[in-house]
Amino acid sequence: DPATLFLGFNAGSGTMLSRYYMNGARSVSQVRAYVSSFGTIGRKIWAVVLNDAGAIVGFSDTTATITEADTSTLKTFTLTSAVNITDATFYVGLAQNGGVSTYPLGTQNESPGKSNAYYTTALTGGAFANQTTFGRFMIEAIIDAPVAGPPNCAGIVSPADAAPGILASATLNWSVPIGGGA
């Protein structure tokens, strides 16, 4: 369905966010959001991922400029690095620089408004402001398998019967399964 309202900070700056909960371990690699044409063409609008403490933990290219082809539709923003999330609340959304009157985010009528679903923060993150009067924020998190790095040795356990200072054998404890498996 198309957007029915358009939300932004006018000539101010900040982020507009949807709240999600990740059950298990997955990663966010992209954010899709409805980008309006109200003051956005030629502007730098980018996607962000925030953790539950309000810290920005992922973002898309902050230098990309919105074109006419990006507007009046759901645009996919690819993050510069996927963000691993395990059993945690997180937020995805759009960030808007100040200076020019801009209303980049499409929303849809929703009555009554949902509490604890849509938020705004400062451009640098921080405290969340719950938004219940602007409708449903048209923002989606694109979820993938967790990004696995090389296995990390978390510790070495020496057998108790070895002579002091001599390691007869060792057990390695891996914090990521060998081969990056799940």
C-alpha positions, 0 to 999 in steps of 0.5 A: 500500500502507498504512504498516506503521510510523510514524516521528517524533521523539516529543516532539523536532523534526526532518525525515524525508527521502527523497533524489532526484536531478534529471536535467536542469532541473525544479522541485519544487512539492509533496511527498506524504507518508503522514501517520499519525494518531499524535499528528498531529491538531491539530499543525503538520507541514509539507513541506520541500525541502533541497539537498545541503548540507542547507539548506532551500530550500523548504517548505509552509505552516508554520502549517497544522494536520493534521486527521483527514482528512489522516491515514492517507493520502498528503497533498499539501503545496504549497510556498510557492514551487516550487524549481528544481533542475538536475542535483543531489541534493535531499531532500524530507520532513516537518518536525515541531516538538517538544513533543508525542509525534508520529509523523507519517510512515508507512513500509513494511517494507523488508528489507534497508534501503536505504543513502543513500535515507532521512535525518533532519536537525535542524528547521533542516536541516544534517547528514544522518543516514542511516536504514536501519532504519525501512523505506521512507519514504513521501515523494514529490516532485511534479516540474513544468517549471522555473519560468521568470522573466523573461529576465536579461541576463547580459552585453553583448559589444562588437565589438572594432573599435568606437572606444573608448568608443563602442558601435557594436552589442551582442550580448546574452547571455540566461541564460534563453531569451526567453519562458521557453522550455526 
